[in-house]
Structure formats: structure tokens, C-alpha cells
Amino acid sequence: MILLFGAIAVVGLNTLVRSGHDLTEARNLAIVALTLVCGIGGMSLSFGSLSFSGIGLAGIVAVVLNLVLPGHREVPENEDI
């Protein structure tokens, strides 16, 4: 399971680097680090009979962090600062 998660993580990081995302930016680093810790660390969450763990939980954590953590505000071209 760790080998599978590691392979998926490497492909994901390669995609991020090729698309030009800066992994030294605090927001991006926090998302990547927490996702890897949840996936590799064996974290699991249970809500009644519903349970998330491993890659499934790591994916959910990544999506939630991406939505919750503040990003850069993009200014439209016709709007002055």
C-alpha cells in the first residue's frame, strides 16, 4: 500500500512541478505535506458506519485543504489595484 501511495505521490508532484506551481509557497507546502502525512501515516476517520483511510482520506484532505486555505487573489485585467 505504501508503494502504491508513493507512486501516486510522485506522479502528482511531477504534475505540480511541470505545471509551474511553487511548492515552496506556504499554502502549497501545507497541502502537500498534510496530504502525504494522512496517506502514508495510516490515518483513518470514522463517522458511524462510514470510514475513510489511506489514499481515499488523503484525497479528501487535499481537496478540503485546497478549498479552505486562502490562495492568491487574482485581479481582473480591467480592474486597477
VOPAGU-2260 file (C-alpha; in pm, 1 decimal, decimal comma):
REM VOPAGU-2260
SITE   aa  ch    i         X         Y         Z
SITE  MET   A    0       0,0       0,0       0,0
SITE  ILE   A    1     285,5     239,5      81,5
SITE  LEU   A    2     448,2     170,1    -255,9
SITE  LEU   A    3     120,5     247,6    -434,5
SITE  PHE   A    4      71,9     571,7    -241,1
SITE  GLY   A    5     436,1     668,0    -303,2
SITE  ALA   A    6     398,2     614,1    -678,4
SITE  ILE   A    7      80,7     821,4    -687,0
SITE  ALA   A    8     250,0    1095,7    -481,2
SITE  VAL   A    9     548,2    1111,6    -719,0
SITE  VAL   A   10     322,3    1139,6   -1023,9
SITE  GLY   A   11     120,4    1412,3    -850,2
SITE  LEU   A   12     429,6    1609,7    -750,3
SITE  ASN   A   13     568,4    1576,4   -1103,1
SITE  THR   A   14     242,7    1716,7   -1240,7
SITE  LEU   A   15     253,1    2010,2    -997,4
SITE  VAL   A   16     614,0    2095,4   -1083,9
SITE  ARG   A   17     556,7    2072,5   -1460,2
SITE  SER   A   18     251,3    2299,2   -1438,5
SITE  GLY   A   19     458,3    2566,3   -1264,0
SITE  HIS   A   20     319,2    2554,9    -909,9
SITE  ASP   A   21     560,9    2680,3    -646,8
SITE  LEU   A   22     594,6    2412,5    -379,2
SITE  THR   A   23     792,2    2649,5    -155,7
SITE  GLU   A   24     479,9    2865,7    -110,6
SITE  ALA   A   25     338,8    2802,7     238,3
SITE  ARG   A   26     -12,7    2714,8     117,4
SITE  ASN   A   27     105,3    2459,4    -138,0
SITE  LEU   A   28     360,3    2309,9     100,5
SITE  ALA   A   29      96,1    2268,1     373,0
SITE  ILE   A   30    -144,6    2093,0     134,9
SITE  VAL   A   31     121,0    1853,1       4,4
SITE  ALA   A   32     269,6    1779,7     348,2
SITE  LEU   A   33     -61,6    1715,8     525,2
SITE  THR   A   34    -186,4    1501,6     238,3
SITE  LEU   A   35     126,8    1285,4     248,2
SITE  VAL   A   36     111,2    1252,3     627,8
SITE  CYS   A   37    -253,6    1142,4     613,8
SITE  GLY   A   38    -190,6     894,8     332,8
SITE  ILE   A   39     135,1     739,5     445,5
SITE  GLY   A   40      76,9     774,5     820,4
SITE  GLY   A   41    -219,6     540,5     822,9
SITE  MET   A   42    -468,8     798,3     948,3
SITE  SER   A   43    -834,6     696,3     947,1
SITE  LEU   A   44   -1162,4     873,8    1021,0
SITE  SER   A   45   -1492,9     708,2    1101,1
SITE  PHE   A   46   -1840,2     858,7    1103,5
SITE  GLY   A   47   -2075,1     588,6    1225,1
SITE  SER   A   48   -2055,4     306,4     971,6
SITE  LEU   A   49   -1868,4     527,5     719,0
SITE  SER   A   50   -1489,0     504,2     736,2
SITE  PHE   A   51   -1212,1     675,7     536,8
SITE  SER   A   52    -843,0     579,9     541,1
SITE  GLY   A   53    -532,2     565,6     322,8
SITE  ILE   A   54    -544,2     715,5     -25,0
SITE  GLY   A   55    -916,8     791,5      -1,1
SITE  LEU   A   56    -872,7    1001,7     310,8
SITE  ALA   A   57    -561,8    1169,9     167,1
SITE  GLY   A   58    -759,2    1273,4    -143,0
SITE  ILE   A   59   -1040,6    1416,1      67,3
SITE  VAL   A   60    -791,3    1604,0     288,1
SITE  ALA   A   61    -620,9    1753,0     -19,1
SITE  VAL   A   62    -949,0    1873,5    -170,2
SITE  VAL   A   63   -1072,7    2021,0     159,6
SITE  LEU   A   64    -741,9    2198,7     227,0
SITE  ASN   A   65    -739,2    2339,0    -126,4
SITE  LEU   A   66   -1085,5    2484,7     -72,2
SITE  VAL   A   67   -1025,9    2609,2     284,6
SITE  LEU   A   68    -676,2    2759,1     275,3
SITE  PRO   A   69    -665,0    3109,6     128,6
SITE  GLY   A   70    -494,8    3144,9    -207,9
SITE  HIS   A   71    -377,8    3437,9    -413,9
SITE  ARG   A   72    -644,5    3686,9    -511,2
SITE  GLU   A   73    -647,4    3723,6    -888,4
SITE  VAL   A   74    -712,5    4076,0   -1008,8
SITE  PRO   A   75    -905,9    4101,1   -1337,7
SITE  GLU   A   76    -718,6    4281,4   -1615,2
SITE  ASN   A   77    -963,4    4571,6   -1632,9
SITE  GLU   A   78    -954,1    4635,1   -1257,6
SITE  ASP   A   79    -689,2    4863,1   -1103,9
SITE  ILE   A   80    -532,9    4782,8    -769,0
